[in-house]
Amino acid sequence: MKIRYLTYNEILDLYREQIGRFGGFCAVRDNNALLSIVANPRREFAGQELYPTISSKAAILVFSIIKNHPFVDGNKRTAYICGRIFLRLNGYDLTCEHIQFRDLILNIANSKASLDDVKDWFEVNIDKKENLKIKAKEEKK
C-alpha cells in the first residue's frame, strides 16, 4: 500500500483552520521544525524506513508537532487533527474514544509519554476503516 503523507501546505492549512475555529495567534514559530515534521514519517537510514508502519508514522507525526512546537499557538490541536487526517487518508482510524487521543496528546505535551509510548499507543488504538465498519455491523446484530 502506498502511503499518503501530509504535505507542508496541508499541515499549514489544517493549522490555520484550527486557529480559525478555536482561536489563538496564527503564526509559524519555526519553519525548519515544520519542514522536519513533514519529513519525519518518511525518514530512512541505510535504506531502511525508521517508521515502517502506519502506527509508527502517525506516532512520529503527532509527537513531532507537539514536541518541535512549529507554531506560536495551536500545536496540540494541530497534532490531533493531523494525526486523524493522516490515518484516514491511509484507510485507518482510531478505535478509541476521542478523549483518549486527547489524553495522549496532553501526556506528550507534559513529557509523560515518550515516542515509544506513543508508537505503542497507536499500535493498539487504530485499525483499518473496513475492519471498523465490520465490527460496527457485528455490534448491531
Contacts in CASP RR format, 6 or more apart in sequence:
PFRMAT RR
TARGET T0000
AUTHOR 0000-0000-0000
METHOD contacts of the structure
MODEL  1
MKIRYLTYNEILDLYREQIGRFGGFCAVRDNNALLSIVANPRREFAGQEL
YPTISSKAAILVFSIIKNHPFVDGNKRTAYICGRIFLRLNGYDLTCEHIQ
FRDLILNIANSKASLDDVKDWFEVNIDKKENLKIKAKEEKK
1 90 0 8 1.000
3 41 0 8 1.000
3 54 0 8 1.000
3 57 0 8 1.000
3 90 0 8 1.000
4 86 0 8 1.000
4 89 0 8 1.000
4 90 0 8 1.000
5 38 0 8 1.000
5 41 0 8 1.000
5 42 0 8 1.000
5 57 0 8 1.000
5 86 0 8 1.000
6 14 0 8 1.000
6 38 0 8 1.000
6 61 0 8 1.000
6 82 0 8 1.000
6 85 0 8 1.000
6 86 0 8 1.000
6 89 0 8 1.000
7 38 0 8 1.000
8 34 0 8 1.000
8 35 0 8 1.000
8 38 0 8 1.000
10 85 0 8 1.000
11 34 0 8 1.000
11 37 0 8 1.000
11 38 0 8 1.000
11 65 0 8 1.000
11 78 0 8 1.000
11 82 0 8 1.000
12 28 0 8 1.000
12 34 0 8 1.000
14 78 0 8 1.000
14 81 0 8 1.000
14 82 0 8 1.000
14 85 0 8 1.000
15 26 0 8 1.000
15 71 0 8 1.000
15 74 0 8 1.000
15 78 0 8 1.000
16 26 0 8 1.000
17 81 0 8 1.000
18 74 0 8 1.000
18 77 0 8 1.000
18 78 0 8 1.000
18 81 0 8 1.000
19 25 0 8 1.000
19 26 0 8 1.000
19 73 0 8 1.000
19 74 0 8 1.000
20 26 0 8 1.000
22 74 0 8 1.000
22 77 0 8 1.000
23 73 0 8 1.000
24 73 0 8 1.000
24 74 0 8 1.000
25 72 0 8 1.000
25 73 0 8 1.000
26 72 0 8 1.000
26 73 0 8 1.000
27 71 0 8 1.000
27 72 0 8 1.000
27 73 0 8 1.000
28 34 0 8 1.000
28 70 0 8 1.000
28 71 0 8 1.000
28 72 0 8 1.000
29 69 0 8 1.000
29 70 0 8 1.000
29 71 0 8 1.000
29 72 0 8 1.000
30 68 0 8 1.000
30 69 0 8 1.000
30 70 0 8 1.000
31 70 0 8 1.000
33 68 0 8 1.000
33 69 0 8 1.000
33 70 0 8 1.000
34 68 0 8 1.000
34 70 0 8 1.000
34 71 0 8 1.000
36 64 0 8 1.000
36 68 0 8 1.000
37 61 0 8 1.000
37 64 0 8 1.000
37 65 0 8 1.000
37 68 0 8 1.000
37 70 0 8 1.000
40 51 0 8 1.000
40 60 0 8 1.000
40 61 0 8 1.000
40 64 0 8 1.000
41 51 0 8 1.000
41 57 0 8 1.000
41 58 0 8 1.000
41 60 0 8 1.000
41 61 0 8 1.000
41 86 0 8 1.000
42 49 0 8 1.000
43 49 0 8 1.000
43 50 0 8 1.000
43 51 0 8 1.000
43 60 0 8 1.000
44 50 0 8 1.000
50 60 0 8 1.000
51 57 0 8 1.000
51 59 0 8 1.000
51 60 0 8 1.000
53 123 0 8 1.000
54 87 0 8 1.000
54 90 0 8 1.000
54 92 0 8 1.000
54 122 0 8 1.000
54 126 0 8 1.000
55 119 0 8 1.000
55 122 0 8 1.000
55 123 0 8 1.000
55 126 0 8 1.000
56 119 0 8 1.000
56 122 0 8 1.000
57 86 0 8 1.000
58 83 0 8 1.000
58 86 0 8 1.000
58 87 0 8 1.000
58 92 0 8 1.000
58 122 0 8 1.000
58 126 0 8 1.000
59 115 0 8 1.000
59 118 0 8 1.000
59 119 0 8 1.000
59 121 0 8 1.000
59 122 0 8 1.000
60 115 0 8 1.000
61 79 0 8 1.000
61 82 0 8 1.000
61 83 0 8 1.000
61 86 0 8 1.000
62 79 0 8 1.000
62 80 0 8 1.000
62 82 0 8 1.000
62 83 0 8 1.000
62 104 0 8 1.000
62 105 0 8 1.000
62 108 0 8 1.000
62 118 0 8 1.000
63 79 0 8 1.000
63 108 0 8 1.000
63 115 0 8 1.000
63 118 0 8 1.000
65 75 0 8 1.000
65 78 0 8 1.000
65 79 0 8 1.000
65 82 0 8 1.000
66 75 0 8 1.000
66 76 0 8 1.000
66 79 0 8 1.000
66 105 0 8 1.000
66 108 0 8 1.000
66 109 0 8 1.000
67 108 0 8 1.000
69 75 0 8 1.000
71 78 0 8 1.000
75 109 0 8 1.000
76 105 0 8 1.000
76 106 0 8 1.000
76 109 0 8 1.000
79 105 0 8 1.000
79 108 0 8 1.000
80 101 0 8 1.000
80 102 0 8 1.000
80 105 0 8 1.000
84 93 0 8 1.000
84 94 0 8 1.000
84 101 0 8 1.000
87 93 0 8 1.000
87 94 0 8 1.000
87 126 0 8 1.000
88 129 0 8 1.000
91 128 0 8 1.000
91 129 0 8 1.000
91 130 0 8 1.000
92 126 0 8 1.000
92 127 0 8 1.000
92 128 0 8 1.000
92 129 0 8 1.000
93 126 0 8 1.000
93 127 0 8 1.000
93 129 0 8 1.000
93 132 0 8 1.000
94 101 0 8 1.000
94 125 0 8 1.000
94 126 0 8 1.000
95 125 0 8 1.000
95 126 0 8 1.000
95 127 0 8 1.000
95 132 0 8 1.000
96 125 0 8 1.000
100 125 0 8 1.000
101 125 0 8 1.000
104 113 0 8 1.000
104 118 0 8 1.000
104 121 0 8 1.000
107 113 0 8 1.000
107 117 0 8 1.000
108 118 0 8 1.000
113 121 0 8 1.000
127 135 0 8 1.000
END
